[in-house]
Amino acid sequence: LRLTRGELDARHARAVGRRIKEAKLKEARTVDGFDFAWPAKINRDQVRHLFTLSFMRENGNVVFIGGVGLGKTHLAAALAREACLQRMPVLFTSAVDIVNHLTEARTRNSLAAAVRRYAHPRLLVVDELGYLPLDKVGAELLFQVFCVRYETASTVITTNRAYKDWAKTFANDATITSAVLDRITHHCETVIIEGQSYRMKDRIDA
């Protein structure tokens, strides 16, 4: 029994390791490593509940909205890691990297296959949406990703823009912006984080 249990544990560890590698997670972020005392505003109970991954059972989404240095990426990466621990397929990437990859695939006439890559993971983390504005083509390409995932899998987004400002991200195209918001927010937990950048903490203390 001990040998069997040991083999099962080893297999589980290898499977989790593969999931984390495939997810492109560079650091082992956890919710316990997040300093909830630093942001001026954050719903701790809401965030803790997200780590039950109950939103994924309903193919729901999560959007972290806040300024720079407030831990949006940390929490998103920690959620991705938690899904990996449950041996789910996960991919962590940035909005810009998705657009660049799809743009390149489009020039090679392999766009459909590239879009499927982002449709496959049970959890897709799109980091830093809105930090760089997209042109119309980029907005349309990213919209395709959100379309294929709508109500079929979960997406986590980190952004520095409130929903009312998302048009600035999507080439000021009201139609695309409205369609994106409709799909993302239909089944969605929105986490608002406010305060000063944690990376400036030492300077502020000084």
HUNORCOR-V617770 format. One line per field, one symbol per residue. ss: DSSP state (a for helix, b for strand, c for the rest). psi: psi as a letter, one per 40 degrees, with the letter a starting at -180 (. if undefined). A space follows every 50 residues. Layout:
ss=???
psi=???
This chain:
ss=caaaaaaaaaaaaaaaaaaaaaccccccccaaacccccccbccaaaaaaa cccaaaacccbbbbbbcccccaaaaaaaaaaaaaaccccbbbbbaaaaaa aaaaaaacccaaaaaaaaaaccbbbbbbbccccbcaaaaaaaaaaaaaac cccbbbbbbcccaaaaaaabcccaaaaaaaaaaaaccbbbbbbbcccaaa aaaaac
psi=ddddddddddddddddddddddefhdigiiddehgeedidhhgddddddd eefddddefiihhhhiaifeeddddddddddddddefihihhiidddddd dddddddeffdddddddeddidhhhhifhedhiiiddddddddddddeeh ediihhhhiehideeddddfffhdddddddddddedgihhhhhiaihdee ddddd.
